[in-house]
Amino acid sequence: MNTQAFREWLLHHATARQLREEVLNAPLESILHPSVLRLKYLGAFSLIGHPLFYWIWSTWLPQPYENLWIRCAISVMGGLLMLDWFASEPSLARTQNFFNVVCFIQLPLFFSWMYVMNDRNAVWIASLSAVVLIYFHLTDWRIAAAGSIAGFMLGTALADGMTRSATLQPATHLVVLAFGWFAGLMLGISGANLRRERLNHSLATIGIMAHEMRTPLSTAGLIADALLMEARRSPEGNRAGKLEKLGQRLNALTRSMNHHIDMQIANARLLQLAQYSDRISAGELISDVVAAYPYRSTRESDCVEVIIHRDFNFRGSRVQFSGVLDNLIQNALHSLQASGSFPKPGDLRIEVGSRGTEGRITVSDRGIGIDAALLQRIFEPFFSSDHGTGHGLGLAFCRRVIVAAKGSIRVKSEPAKGAVFTITLPVDASASHNPDRGDPK
């Protein structure tokens, strides 16, 4: 093997390994493009659709078999997705698990069963093929691939058992189903690749911008150091105090800009988040993040109030959760700045509490708030309410990190009344709880 061929072989295997890591081993997305409205629309479609199709297939265009009771049961089960207990928190494990159960039962399982009960006719093979494609559109392609096969096998077996027959599927029908399954599989993988590529492009763009910005920031840092050295060289001079303040302010600005650049790069690595299981004290984490945050002024730092009602420990990545809190603090400070008033103590409040097996971190501000129409989408990648500068990855990063720790995040807000972000996490039972503590500030 010559050198060029060897390089091509290495490149091929490196690319294949990268695809395995980023596509096959990427975190499962139980609900694709999750939002409150999307879940409620799907619930409404299930609630109305099954009774409607019962009427179509039993009265208008009669089919050999229909069952009102089963239709109603599945209709009600799907309609539960409209309830706020499920729809209001798409990132919760209970919502995602229930969504997967509903999709599996009413799509591949139910339609496979009806396909056999209706003598494997043309109407139901067409319906079953369409359902396979729909299934890949609603959930992760790996879940849809396994679920559609399992649903078909279980549904046809149940129907054959009820009809006391074990008729082989027509070869033409198997070909149609296989075509639909492979088409759905390819579309699902392509969709996952597109999401991955978009994130990679964002990361590359941010990396280029960061490289270009760090050079003048380094220069600014050197100028700040020179100003401080000049002030200390002649401490009795008339301009020494002004030079020192200017140097400190320039240094603070440089640290702040570098901090935000690092945070944006971390946000863009949504599909490259490593899984950790550090034992983290919520109170200690918040105290460290609040103390280290590069505020632009003392007025900003003084507006932050930390209240530890009851500390708790949880499992996750300390570095990633520091990034979560950095994002929430940055958004809150930006909202306060946009309100046009000077920040006052308590305008940004971070609270920690726990009850039983559930711990909570709440970040609230008295800023401009978030419009109700935007609340449904703020955790989606690439969606930003700040069309001028936002890239829409910060809150998506927050949700991915929190969900990886088996927690959830939700938001309540009204325009001109601020916003409240609530993080819920499972308490690590093996860790000892700290007693009640006061404000660490």
C-alpha positions as CSV (number, residue, x, y, z in Angstrom):
1,M,0.0,0.0,0.0
2,N,1.6,3.3,-1.1
3,T,1.5,6.5,1.0
4,Q,-1.4,8.1,-0.7
5,A,-3.5,5.0,-0.5
6,F,-2.6,4.7,3.2
7,R,-3.7,8.3,3.8
8,E,-7.0,7.7,2.0
9,W,-7.6,4.5,4.1
10,L,-6.9,6.4,7.3
11,L,-9.2,9.3,6.3
12,H,-12.0,6.8,5.4
13,H,-11.7,5.0,8.7
14,A,-11.5,8.3,10.7
15,T,-14.6,9.6,8.9
16,A,-16.5,6.3,9.6
17,R,-15.5,6.4,13.2
18,Q,-16.6,10.1,13.5
19,L,-20.0,9.2,12.0
20,R,-20.4,6.3,14.4
21,E,-19.7,8.6,17.4
22,E,-21.8,11.5,16.2
23,V,-24.7,9.7,14.6
24,L,-25.0,6.1,16.0
25,N,-23.8,7.0,19.6
26,A,-25.4,10.5,19.7
27,P,-27.9,11.0,22.5
28,L,-31.4,9.7,21.7
29,E,-33.9,12.4,20.8
30,S,-37.2,10.8,22.0
31,I,-39.3,13.7,20.7
32,L,-38.0,15.5,17.6
33,H,-38.3,19.3,17.7
34,P,-40.1,19.2,21.1
35,S,-42.3,22.1,22.0
36,V,-45.5,22.6,24.0
37,L,-47.6,23.4,20.9
38,R,-46.2,20.5,19.0
39,L,-47.2,18.0,21.7
40,K,-50.7,19.6,22.1
41,Y,-51.3,19.5,18.3
42,L,-50.3,15.8,18.2
43,G,-52.6,15.1,21.2
44,A,-55.5,16.9,19.5
45,F,-54.8,15.0,16.2
46,S,-55.0,11.7,18.1
47,L,-58.1,12.7,20.0
48,I,-60.0,13.8,16.9
49,G,-58.4,11.6,14.3
50,H,-59.4,8.2,15.6
51,P,-63.1,8.8,16.0
52,L,-63.1,10.6,12.6
53,F,-61.4,7.6,10.8
54,Y,-63.7,5.2,12.6
55,W,-66.6,7.0,10.9
56,I,-64.8,7.1,7.5
57,W,-63.9,3.4,7.5
58,S,-67.2,2.2,9.0
59,T,-69.8,4.5,7.3
60,W,-68.5,6.5,4.4
61,L,-65.9,4.1,2.9
62,P,-66.7,0.8,4.8
63,Q,-63.8,-1.6,5.5
64,P,-64.1,-5.2,6.6
65,Y,-63.2,-4.5,10.2
66,E,-63.5,-1.5,12.6
67,N,-63.6,-1.3,16.4
68,L,-65.0,1.8,18.1
69,W,-63.9,0.9,21.6
70,I,-60.3,0.4,20.7
71,R,-60.3,3.6,18.6
72,C,-61.7,5.6,21.6
73,A,-59.2,4.1,24.0
74,I,-56.2,5.0,21.7
75,S,-57.8,8.4,21.1
76,V,-58.0,9.2,24.8
77,M,-54.5,7.9,25.4
78,G,-53.1,10.2,22.7
79,G,-55.3,13.1,23.9
80,L,-53.4,13.0,27.2
81,L,-50.5,14.7,25.4
82,M,-52.7,17.9,25.4
83,L,-52.6,18.0,29.3
84,D,-50.1,20.5,30.7
85,W,-48.8,17.8,33.0
86,F,-47.2,16.3,29.9
87,A,-47.0,19.0,27.3
88,S,-45.7,21.8,29.5
89,E,-42.4,20.0,30.1
90,P,-41.3,18.1,27.0
91,S,-37.8,17.5,28.5
92,L,-39.1,15.5,31.4
93,A,-38.4,11.7,31.3
94,R,-42.1,11.0,32.1
95,T,-43.2,13.0,29.0
96,Q,-40.7,11.4,26.7
97,N,-41.5,7.9,27.9
98,F,-45.2,8.5,27.6
99,F,-44.8,10.0,24.1
100,N,-42.8,6.9,23.0
101,V,-45.5,4.6,24.4
102,V,-48.3,6.5,22.7
103,C,-46.4,6.6,19.3
104,F,-45.6,2.9,19.5
105,I,-49.1,1.8,20.4
106,Q,-51.1,4.0,18.0
107,L,-48.7,3.8,15.0
108,P,-46.9,0.6,14.2
109,L,-48.8,-1.7,16.7
110,F,-52.3,-0.5,16.1
111,F,-51.9,-0.1,12.3
112,S,-50.2,-3.5,11.9
113,W,-53.1,-5.1,13.9
114,M,-55.7,-3.4,11.8
115,Y,-53.9,-4.3,8.6
116,V,-54.3,-8.0,9.4
117,M,-57.9,-7.6,10.8
118,N,-58.8,-6.0,7.5
119,D,-57.6,-9.0,5.5
120,R,-54.3,-7.3,4.5
121,N,-56.2,-5.1,1.9
122,A,-54.8,-2.3,-0.2
123,V,-56.2,0.5,2.1
124,W,-54.4,-0.8,5.1
125,I,-51.1,-1.6,3.5
126,A,-51.0,2.0,2.3
127,S,-51.9,3.3,5.7
128,L,-49.3,1.1,7.4
129,S,-46.6,2.3,5.0
130,A,-47.5,5.9,5.7
131,V,-47.4,5.3,9.4
132,V,-43.9,4.0,9.2
133,L,-42.7,7.2,7.6
134,I,-44.7,9.3,10.2
135,Y,-43.1,7.4,13.0
136,F,-39.6,8.3,11.7
137,H,-40.7,11.9,11.6
138,L,-41.8,12.0,15.2
139,T,-39.0,10.3,17.1
140,D,-35.3,9.4,16.9
141,W,-34.6,7.1,13.9
142,R,-33.1,4.4,16.1
143,I,-36.3,4.3,18.2
144,A,-38.5,4.4,15.1
145,A,-36.4,1.6,13.3
146,A,-36.7,-0.8,16.2
147,G,-40.3,0.2,17.2
148,S,-41.7,-0.2,13.7
149,I,-40.3,-3.7,13.3
150,A,-41.4,-4.7,16.9
151,G,-44.9,-3.1,16.3
152,F,-45.4,-4.9,13.0
153,M,-44.4,-8.3,14.5
154,L,-46.5,-7.9,17.6
155,G,-49.5,-6.4,15.9
156,T,-49.7,-9.0,13.2
157,A,-49.2,-11.8,15.7
158,L,-52.0,-10.5,18.0
159,A,-54.3,-10.2,15.0
160,D,-53.4,-13.7,13.7
161,G,-54.1,-15.1,17.2
162,M,-57.6,-13.4,17.3
163,T,-58.5,-14.6,13.8
164,R,-57.0,-18.0,14.5
165,S,-55.0,-17.8,11.3
166,A,-51.3,-17.5,10.5
167,T,-51.4,-16.3,6.9
168,L,-48.1,-15.2,5.4
169,Q,-47.8,-11.6,4.4
170,P,-48.2,-11.1,0.6
171,A,-44.8,-10.6,-1.0
172,T,-45.8,-7.4,-2.7
173,H,-46.9,-6.0,0.7
174,L,-43.6,-6.9,2.3
175,V,-41.8,-5.1,-0.5
176,V,-43.9,-2.0,0.0
177,L,-43.3,-2.1,3.8
178,A,-39.6,-2.6,3.3
179,F,-39.5,0.3,0.9
180,G,-41.3,2.5,3.4
181,W,-39.1,1.4,6.3
182,F,-35.8,2.0,4.4
183,A,-37.1,5.3,3.1
184,G,-37.9,6.3,6.7
185,L,-34.6,5.1,7.9
186,M,-32.6,7.1,5.3
187,L,-34.7,10.2,6.0
188,G,-34.2,9.8,9.8
189,I,-30.4,9.4,9.4
190,S,-30.3,12.3,7.0
191,G,-32.2,14.5,9.4
192,A,-29.8,13.6,12.2
193,N,-26.8,14.3,9.9
194,L,-28.3,17.7,8.9
195,R,-28.8,18.7,12.6
196,R,-25.2,17.5,13.3
197,E,-23.8,19.4,10.3
198,R,-25.6,22.6,11.3
199,L,-24.2,22.4,14.8
200,N,-20.7,21.7,13.3
201,H,-21.0,24.7,11.0
202,S,-22.0,26.9,13.9
203,L,-19.1,25.6,15.9
204,A,-16.7,26.3,13.1
205,T,-18.1,29.8,12.5
206,I,-17.9,30.6,16.2
207,G,-14.3,29.2,16.3
208,I,-13.3,31.5,13.5
209,M,-14.9,34.5,15.1
210,A,-13.3,33.6,18.4
211,H,-9.9,33.4,16.9
212,E,-10.3,36.8,15.2
213,M,-11.6,38.4,18.4
214,R,-8.9,37.0,20.7
215,T,-6.1,38.8,19.0
216,P,-7.4,42.3,19.7
217,L,-8.5,41.2,23.1
218,S,-5.0,40.1,23.9
219,T,-3.8,43.5,22.8
220,A,-6.4,45.2,25.0
221,G,-5.1,43.0,27.9
222,L,-1.6,44.1,27.3
223,I,-2.7,47.8,27.2
224,A,-4.5,47.3,30.5
225,D,-1.4,45.8,32.1
226,A,0.7,48.7,30.8
227,L,-1.8,51.2,32.3
228,L,-1.7,49.5,35.7
229,M,2.1,49.4,35.6
230,E,2.2,53.1,34.8
231,A,-0.2,53.9,37.6
232,R,1.9,51.9,40.1
233,R,5.2,53.4,38.9
234,S,4.0,56.9,39.9
235,P,1.4,56.3,42.6
236,E,1.5,60.0,43.7
237,G,0.8,61.4,40.3
238,N,-2.5,63.2,39.5
239,R,-3.4,60.7,36.9
240,A,-2.5,57.5,38.8
241,G,-5.9,56.9,40.1
242,K,-7.6,57.4,36.7
243,L,-5.1,55.2,35.0
244,E,-5.5,52.4,37.5
245,K,-9.3,52.5,37.2
246,L,-9.1,52.5,33.4
247,G,-6.7,49.6,33.4
248,Q,-8.9,47.6,35.8
249,R,-11.9,48.3,33.7
250,L,-10.1,47.2,30.5
251,N,-8.9,44.1,32.2
252,A,-12.5,43.3,33.4
253,L,-13.8,43.8,29.9
254,T,-11.2,41.5,28.4
255,R,-11.9,38.8,30.9
256,S,-15.7,39.2,30.2
257,M,-15.3,38.9,26.5
258,N,-13.0,35.9,26.7
259,H,-15.4,34.2,29.1
260,H,-18.4,34.8,26.7
261,I,-16.4,33.5,23.8
262,D,-15.6,30.3,25.7
263,M,-19.3,29.9,26.7
264,Q,-20.5,30.3,23.1
265,I,-18.0,27.7,21.9
266,A,-19.3,25.3,24.6
267,N,-22.9,26.0,23.6
268,A,-22.2,25.0,20.0
269,R,-20.9,21.6,21.1
270,L,-24.4,20.2,21.7
271,L,-23.7,16.8,20.0
272,Q,-20.2,16.5,21.6
273,L,-21.1,16.7,25.2
274,A,-19.3,14.0,27.2
275,Q,-21.3,12.2,29.9
276,Y,-20.0,12.7,33.5
277,S,-21.3,11.7,36.9
278,D,-19.7,14.1,39.3
279,R,-21.3,14.6,42.7
280,I,-22.2,18.2,42.8
281,S,-23.4,20.4,45.6
282,A,-25.9,22.8,44.1
283,G,-25.2,25.6,46.7
284,E,-21.4,25.3,46.3
285,L,-21.7,25.3,42.5
286,I,-23.9,28.4,42.4
287,S,-21.6,30.2,44.9
288,D,-18.6,29.5,42.8
289,V,-20.2,30.4,39.5
290,V,-21.7,33.7,40.8
291,A,-18.3,34.7,42.4
292,A,-16.3,33.9,39.2
293,Y,-18.7,35.4,36.7
294,P,-17.1,38.4,34.8
295,Y,-19.5,41.2,35.6
296,R,-19.1,44.4,33.6
297,S,-19.6,46.5,36.7
298,T,-20.0,46.4,40.4
299,R,-23.6,47.4,39.9
300,E,-24.2,44.2,38.0
301,S,-22.5,42.0,40.6
302,D,-24.4,43.7,43.4
303,C,-27.8,42.9,41.8
304,V,-27.3,39.2,42.1
305,E,-28.8,37.6,45.2
306,V,-28.2,34.0,46.1
307,I,-30.6,32.2,48.6
308,I,-29.9,28.7,49.8
309,H,-33.1,27.4,51.4
310,R,-31.9,23.8,51.5
311,D,-28.8,22.6,49.7
312,F,-28.8,19.3,47.8
313,N,-26.4,17.1,45.9
314,F,-26.9,15.8,42.4
315,R,-25.0,13.9,39.6
316,G,-23.8,15.5,36.5
317,S,-20.9,17.4,34.9
318,R,-19.7,20.3,37.0
319,V,-18.1,22.0,34.1
320,Q,-21.3,21.7,32.0
321,F,-23.6,22.8,34.8
322,S,-21.3,25.8,35.3
323,G,-22.0,26.6,31.7
324,V,-25.7,26.2,32.3
325,L,-25.7,28.8,35.1
326,D,-23.4,31.1,33.1
327,N,-26.0,31.1,30.3
328,L,-28.9,31.8,32.6
329,I,-27.0,34.6,34.4
330,Q,-26.0,36.1,31.1
331,N,-29.5,36.0,29.7
332,A,-30.9,37.6,33.0
333,L,-28.3,40.4,33.0
334,H,-29.0,41.1,29.3
335,S,-32.8,41.2,30.1
336,L,-32.1,43.6,32.9
337,Q,-30.0,45.8,30.7
338,A,-32.7,45.8,28.0
339,S,-35.2,47.1,30.5
340,G,-33.4,50.4,30.6
341,S,-33.2,50.7,34.4
342,F,-30.2,50.4,36.6
343,P,-30.0,47.0,38.2
344,K,-30.8,46.9,41.9
345,P,-29.9,44.3,44.6
346,G,-32.3,41.3,44.1
347,D,-33.1,42.0,40.5
348,L,-31.4,38.7,39.7
349,R,-32.2,36.1,42.2
350,I,-30.8,32.5,42.3
351,E,-32.5,30.1,44.8
352,V,-31.7,26.6,45.8
353,G,-34.1,24.2,47.6
354,S,-35.0,20.6,47.9
355,R,-37.9,18.4,49.0
356,G,-37.6,14.6,49.2
357,T,-35.9,13.3,46.1
358,E,-36.3,16.5,44.1
359,G,-33.9,19.4,44.1
360,R,-34.6,22.8,42.5
361,I,-32.5,25.7,41.3
362,T,-34.5,28.8,40.3
363,V,-33.0,31.7,38.4
364,S,-35.4,34.7,38.3
365,D,-35.0,38.3,37.0
366,R,-37.0,41.5,36.8
367,G,-36.0,42.2,33.2
368,I,-38.1,42.7,30.1
369,G,-39.5,39.2,30.2
370,I,-40.3,36.9,27.2
371,D,-43.3,37.1,24.9
372,A,-45.8,34.3,25.3
373,A,-45.5,33.4,21.6
374,L,-41.7,32.7,22.1
375,L,-41.9,30.7,25.3
376,Q,-42.9,27.5,23.4
377,R,-39.7,27.5,21.3
378,I,-36.9,29.1,23.4
379,F,-35.2,25.7,24.1
380,E,-35.1,24.7,20.4
381,P,-31.6,24.8,18.8
382,F,-31.0,27.8,16.6
383,F,-34.2,29.6,17.8
384,S,-33.4,32.9,19.5
385,S,-35.6,35.7,20.8
386,D,-32.7,38.1,20.3
387,H,-32.6,38.3,16.5
388,G,-29.7,40.8,16.6
389,T,-27.0,38.8,18.3
390,G,-28.4,35.5,19.5
391,H,-27.6,32.2,17.8
392,G,-30.1,30.1,19.6
393,L,-27.8,27.5,21.2
394,G,-27.5,28.7,24.8
395,L,-30.8,27.4,26.2
396,A,-30.6,24.3,23.9
397,F,-27.3,23.6,25.6
398,C,-28.8,24.1,29.0
399,R,-31.6,21.7,28.3
400,R,-29.3,19.0,26.9
401,V,-27.0,19.1,30.0
402,I,-30.0,19.1,32.4
403,V,-31.8,16.2,30.6
404,A,-28.5,14.2,30.6
405,A,-28.6,14.5,34.4
406,K,-32.2,13.2,34.4
407,G,-33.6,16.6,35.2
408,S,-35.8,19.2,33.5
409,I,-35.9,22.9,32.9
410,R,-39.0,25.1,32.4
411,V,-39.7,28.8,32.2
412,K,-42.4,31.2,33.2
413,S,-42.5,34.7,32.0
414,E,-44.6,37.7,31.0
415,P,-43.5,40.8,29.1
416,A,-42.2,43.6,31.4
417,K,-42.4,41.2,34.4
418,G,-39.2,39.3,34.1
419,A,-38.6,35.6,33.8
420,V,-38.2,32.6,36.1
421,F,-36.2,29.5,35.0
422,T,-36.7,26.5,37.2
423,I,-34.2,23.5,37.0
424,T,-35.4,20.3,38.6
425,L,-32.9,17.6,39.4
426,P,-33.0,14.2,41.2
427,V,-31.2,14.4,44.6
428,D,-28.3,12.0,44.9
429,A,-29.4,9.8,47.8
430,S,-25.9,8.6,48.5
431,A,-24.7,12.1,49.2
432,S,-25.2,13.8,52.6
433,H,-27.4,16.8,52.6
434,N,-26.0,20.1,53.9
435,P,-28.0,21.8,56.6
436,D,-30.0,24.9,55.8
437,R,-27.7,27.8,54.9
438,G,-28.1,31.5,54.6
439,D,-27.2,33.7,51.7
440,P,-23.6,32.8,50.8
441,K,-22.9,36.3,49.7
